[in-house]
Amino acid sequence: MKPQDILSEKNSLWIFGYGSLVWKPDFKFKRRKVGFIQGYKRRFWHGDNFHRGNDEMPGRVVTLVEDDDACTWGVAYEVTGSLIEESLKYLHVREAVLGGYVTKAVGFVPRGESQAQHLAVVYIATADNPTYLGPASAEEIAAQIAICQGKSGHNMEYLLRLAQFMRRQCPEVEDTHLFSIEACTLALVPYLLGTEQSCDPPGRAVQL
């Protein structure tokens, strides 16, 4: 499916982010809303050999896995008019060409607007992607994240910023998968946080 296929001649498009897009959209938008999509769980199962790793040492980034009982919180951005084509071109390179993601249409529910739902574009990496890594324990994922970095920075920064977003914007949500990996990663690399960053106990927010 192409993002343009869900426009139906409308001049507005919603784009849902659940990974780096929640803090770094890097495209122009009209407004943003925190909320969730249903039927998916967020998992650090996708490999990244560009943004947060390389061919020799791929990093771990999140993708969505279908689960009827789950929901994933993130941010949806509304783009309108001429910004639609501009944003989709940028995201095609960032998410599809370099990230290995495909697009799907999902129903996005903004926080506090249970009766409202927007059809949104979301980027998802599936198991048939050559850089897909699949399930692993929190300890194994943490060990990989702790040592990898790519063109966009260290893999641990990606993890910590996502955890920070969840605590600040969705404090009522307990993301066990995310927070357990965060705790394991912090336990492995206290020397990386050292004098430049405060090293809070695992499970607490780290200031970036």
C-alpha positions as a LaTeX table, in Angstrom:
\begin{tabular}{lrrr}
\hline
Residue & $x$ (\AA) & $y$ (\AA) & $z$ (\AA) \\
\hline
Met1 & 0.00 & 0.00 & 0.00 \\
Lys2 & 1.18 & 3.49 & $-0.83$ \\
Pro3 & 0.45 & 6.36 & 1.61 \\
Gln4 & $-1.24$ & 8.27 & $-1.19$ \\
Asp5 & $-3.81$ & 5.48 & $-1.54$ \\
Ile6 & $-5.53$ & 6.40 & 1.75 \\
Leu7 & $-5.94$ & 10.08 & 0.96 \\
Ser8 & $-9.18$ & 9.70 & $-0.98$ \\
Glu9 & $-8.77$ & 13.19 & $-2.40$ \\
Lys10 & $-8.47$ & 14.71 & 1.07 \\
Asn11 & $-6.03$ & 17.50 & 1.78 \\
Ser12 & $-4.97$ & 16.11 & 5.15 \\
Leu13 & $-2.87$ & 13.10 & 6.13 \\
Trp14 & $-1.99$ & 11.72 & 9.57 \\
Ile15 & 1.36 & 9.97 & 10.12 \\
Phe16 & 1.81 & 7.85 & 13.25 \\
Gly17 & 5.23 & 7.50 & 14.86 \\
Tyr18 & 6.17 & 5.06 & 17.61 \\
Gly19 & 9.99 & 5.12 & 17.43 \\
Ser20 & 12.32 & 8.00 & 16.58 \\
Leu21 & 9.44 & 9.93 & 14.99 \\
Val22 & 8.03 & 10.66 & 18.45 \\
Trp23 & 10.92 & 13.04 & 19.22 \\
Lys24 & 12.48 & 13.72 & 15.81 \\
Pro25 & 9.93 & 13.99 & 13.00 \\
Asp26 & 12.09 & 16.29 & 10.85 \\
Phe27 & 9.21 & 17.19 & 8.56 \\
Lys28 & 6.74 & 20.06 & 8.65 \\
Phe29 & 3.31 & 19.39 & 10.12 \\
Lys30 & 0.18 & 21.27 & 11.12 \\
Arg31 & $-0.32$ & 19.70 & 14.55 \\
Arg32 & 0.62 & 16.66 & 16.62 \\
Lys33 & $-1.35$ & 14.47 & 19.00 \\
Val34 & $-0.26$ & 11.84 & 21.52 \\
Gly35 & $-2.37$ & 8.70 & 21.35 \\
Phe36 & $-2.39$ & 5.04 & 20.45 \\
Ile37 & $-3.17$ & 2.44 & 17.82 \\
Gln38 & $-4.77$ & $-0.90$ & 18.64 \\
Gly39 & $-3.86$ & $-4.40$ & 17.51 \\
Tyr40 & $-0.07$ & $-3.90$ & 17.58 \\
Lys41 & 2.72 & $-4.18$ & 20.14 \\
Arg42 & 6.06 & $-2.35$ & 19.88 \\
Arg43 & 9.16 & $-4.54$ & 19.87 \\
Phe44 & 12.92 & $-4.04$ & 19.41 \\
Trp45 & 12.99 & $-6.75$ & 16.76 \\
His46 & 14.20 & $-4.83$ & 13.71 \\
Gly47 & 17.84 & $-4.47$ & 12.72 \\
Asp48 & 19.27 & $-1.12$ & 11.67 \\
Asn49 & 22.45 & $-0.98$ & 9.59 \\
Phe50 & 22.29 & 2.75 & 8.84 \\
His51 & 20.74 & 5.06 & 11.46 \\
Arg52 & 21.78 & 3.18 & 14.64 \\
Gly53 & 24.23 & 0.56 & 13.42 \\
Asn54 & 26.18 & $-0.69$ & 10.41 \\
Asp55 & 26.53 & $-3.83$ & 8.32 \\
Glu56 & 29.02 & $-5.40$ & 10.72 \\
Met57 & 27.14 & $-4.41$ & 13.88 \\
Pro58 & 23.46 & $-3.68$ & 13.19 \\
Gly59 & 21.58 & $-1.84$ & 15.90 \\
Arg60 & 18.16 & $-2.69$ & 17.32 \\
Val61 & 15.18 & $-0.42$ & 16.65 \\
Val62 & 11.46 & $-0.86$ & 17.12 \\
Thr63 & 8.82 & $-2.19$ & 14.79 \\
Leu64 & 5.21 & $-3.25$ & 15.29 \\
Val65 & 4.00 & $-6.81$ & 15.71 \\
Glu66 & 0.34 & $-7.70$ & 15.31 \\
Asp67 & $-1.38$ & $-8.55$ & 18.61 \\
Asp68 & $-5.15$ & $-8.22$ & 18.96 \\
Asp69 & $-4.91$ & $-7.52$ & 22.70 \\
Ala70 & $-2.19$ & $-4.88$ & 22.53 \\
Cys71 & $-1.97$ & $-1.17$ & 21.84 \\
Thr72 & 1.01 & 1.04 & 21.08 \\
Trp73 & 1.34 & 4.64 & 22.19 \\
Gly74 & 3.09 & 7.28 & 20.14 \\
Val75 & 2.54 & 10.54 & 18.27 \\
Ala76 & 0.49 & 11.27 & 15.16 \\
Tyr77 & 1.30 & 14.27 & 12.99 \\
Glu78 & $-1.19$ & 15.93 & 10.68 \\
Val79 & 0.25 & 17.21 & 7.41 \\
Thr80 & $-1.83$ & 19.20 & 4.95 \\
Gly81 & $-1.75$ & 20.58 & 1.45 \\
Ser82 & 1.63 & 20.74 & $-0.23$ \\
Leu83 & 3.29 & 19.43 & 2.94 \\
Ile84 & 1.86 & 15.96 & 2.27 \\
Glu85 & 4.00 & 15.20 & $-0.77$ \\
Glu86 & 7.03 & 16.84 & 0.80 \\
Ser87 & 6.69 & 14.81 & 4.03 \\
Leu88 & 6.08 & 11.50 & 2.25 \\
Lys89 & 9.12 & 11.95 & 0.05 \\
Tyr90 & 11.29 & 12.56 & 3.11 \\
Leu91 & 9.82 & 9.65 & 5.04 \\
His92 & 10.16 & 7.31 & 2.07 \\
Val93 & 13.93 & 7.80 & 2.20 \\
Arg94 & 14.20 & 7.79 & 6.00 \\
Glu95 & 11.86 & 4.90 & 6.76 \\
Ala96 & 11.60 & 2.81 & 3.58 \\
Val97 & 14.87 & 3.17 & 1.66 \\
Leu98 & 17.21 & 3.46 & 4.65 \\
Gly99 & 15.07 & 1.85 & 7.34 \\
Gly100 & 13.52 & $-1.08$ & 5.52 \\
Tyr101 & 9.95 & $-0.32$ & 6.58 \\
Val102 & 6.72 & $-0.67$ & 4.60 \\
Thr103 & 3.59 & 1.45 & 4.98 \\
Lys104 & 0.21 & 0.47 & 6.37 \\
Ala105 & $-2.98$ & 2.32 & 7.29 \\
Val106 & $-4.09$ & 2.16 & 10.92 \\
Gly107 & $-6.71$ & 3.75 & 13.14 \\
Phe108 & $-5.16$ & 6.31 & 15.50 \\
Val109 & $-6.97$ & 7.29 & 18.71 \\
Pro110 & $-5.81$ & 10.61 & 20.28 \\
Arg111 & $-5.52$ & 10.78 & 24.06 \\
Gly112 & $-8.77$ & 11.91 & 25.65 \\
Glu113 & $-10.71$ & 11.57 & 22.40 \\
Ser114 & $-12.01$ & 8.00 & 22.66 \\
Gln115 & $-14.81$ & 8.70 & 20.19 \\
Ala116 & $-12.47$ & 10.19 & 17.59 \\
Gln117 & $-10.24$ & 8.18 & 15.30 \\
His118 & $-7.98$ & 9.22 & 12.46 \\
Leu119 & $-6.78$ & 7.00 & 9.64 \\
Ala120 & $-3.01$ & 7.26 & 9.75 \\
Val121 & 0.02 & 6.03 & 7.83 \\
Val122 & 2.46 & 3.95 & 9.87 \\
Tyr123 & 5.80 & 2.42 & 8.91 \\
Ile124 & 6.30 & $-1.23$ & 9.91 \\
Ala125 & 9.20 & $-3.65$ & 9.38 \\
Thr126 & 8.08 & $-7.24$ & 8.87 \\
Ala127 & 9.83 & $-10.60$ & 9.26 \\
Asp128 & 10.49 & $-10.89$ & 5.53 \\
Asn129 & 12.78 & $-7.86$ & 5.63 \\
Pro130 & 16.47 & $-8.83$ & 5.22 \\
Thr131 & 17.50 & $-6.68$ & 8.20 \\
Tyr132 & 14.77 & $-8.02$ & 10.50 \\
Leu133 & 16.33 & $-9.64$ & 13.59 \\
Gly134 & 13.31 & $-11.02$ & 15.44 \\
Pro135 & 12.73 & $-11.86$ & 19.11 \\
Ala136 & 15.48 & $-11.99$ & 21.72 \\
Ser137 & 15.71 & $-11.63$ & 25.49 \\
Ala138 & 15.94 & $-8.20$ & 27.09 \\
Glu139 & 19.54 & $-8.98$ & 28.04 \\
Glu140 & 20.52 & $-9.93$ & 24.48 \\
Ile141 & 18.86 & $-6.86$ & 22.99 \\
Ala142 & 20.48 & $-4.61$ & 25.60 \\
Ala143 & 23.95 & $-6.04$ & 24.87 \\
Gln144 & 23.49 & $-5.22$ & 21.20 \\
Ile145 & 22.10 & $-1.72$ & 21.81 \\
Ala146 & 24.93 & $-0.88$ & 24.21 \\
Ile147 & 27.67 & $-1.21$ & 21.59 \\
Cys148 & 26.04 & $-0.10$ & 18.33 \\
Gln149 & 25.95 & 3.26 & 16.60 \\
Gly150 & 25.18 & 4.57 & 13.14 \\
Lys151 & 24.81 & 7.73 & 11.07 \\
Ser152 & 22.10 & 9.13 & 13.38 \\
Gly153 & 23.94 & 8.39 & 16.61 \\
His154 & 24.35 & 5.76 & 19.29 \\
Asn155 & 21.74 & 3.02 & 19.55 \\
Met156 & 21.43 & 3.66 & 23.28 \\
Glu157 & 20.33 & 7.25 & 22.62 \\
Tyr158 & 17.44 & 5.89 & 20.55 \\
Leu159 & 16.41 & 3.60 & 23.42 \\
Leu160 & 16.66 & 6.25 & 26.13 \\
Arg161 & 14.80 & 8.90 & 24.16 \\
Leu162 & 11.94 & 6.51 & 23.49 \\
Ala163 & 11.75 & 5.56 & 27.17 \\
Gln164 & 11.88 & 9.24 & 28.11 \\
Phe165 & 8.99 & 10.03 & 25.76 \\
Met166 & 6.85 & 7.30 & 27.31 \\
Arg167 & 7.47 & 8.49 & 30.85 \\
Arg168 & 6.83 & 12.14 & 30.07 \\
Gln169 & 3.94 & 11.86 & 27.62 \\
Cys170 & 2.32 & 8.54 & 28.62 \\
Pro171 & 3.10 & 8.16 & 32.34 \\
Glu172 & 0.09 & 5.91 & 32.89 \\
Val173 & 1.37 & 3.33 & 30.39 \\
Glu174 & 3.68 & 0.54 & 31.59 \\
Asp175 & 5.71 & $-0.55$ & 28.58 \\
Thr176 & 7.36 & $-3.63$ & 30.08 \\
His177 & 9.30 & $-4.56$ & 26.93 \\
Leu178 & 10.81 & $-1.09$ & 26.54 \\
Phe179 & 11.58 & $-0.47$ & 30.20 \\
Ser180 & 13.14 & $-3.89$ & 30.80 \\
Ile181 & 15.55 & $-3.35$ & 27.89 \\
Glu182 & 16.34 & 0.13 & 29.19 \\
Ala183 & 17.17 & $-1.26$ & 32.64 \\
Cys184 & 19.40 & $-4.00$ & 31.22 \\
Thr185 & 21.22 & $-1.53$ & 28.97 \\
Leu186 & 21.90 & 0.95 & 31.77 \\
Ala187 & 23.21 & $-1.86$ & 33.96 \\
Leu188 & 25.69 & $-2.81$ & 31.21 \\
Val189 & 27.15 & 0.59 & 30.40 \\
Pro190 & 27.38 & 2.88 & 33.43 \\
Tyr191 & 30.80 & 4.07 & 32.21 \\
Leu192 & 29.21 & 5.49 & 29.04 \\
Leu193 & 26.92 & 7.67 & 31.13 \\
Gly194 & 29.77 & 8.60 & 33.48 \\
Thr195 & 30.50 & 12.27 & 34.07 \\
Glu196 & 28.56 & 13.57 & 31.05 \\
Gln197 & 25.16 & 12.23 & 32.10 \\
Ser198 & 23.56 & 11.34 & 35.38 \\
Cys199 & 23.11 & 7.60 & 35.78 \\
Asp200 & 19.79 & 7.05 & 37.51 \\
Pro201 & 18.91 & 3.60 & 38.81 \\
Pro202 & 17.40 & 1.27 & 36.19 \\
Gly203 & 13.73 & 1.96 & 35.62 \\
Arg204 & 14.00 & 5.71 & 36.20 \\
Ala205 & 14.20 & 8.39 & 33.57 \\
Val206 & 17.62 & 9.45 & 32.36 \\
Gln207 & 18.01 & 13.11 & 31.38 \\
Leu208 & 19.26 & 13.63 & 27.84 \\
\hline
\end{tabular}
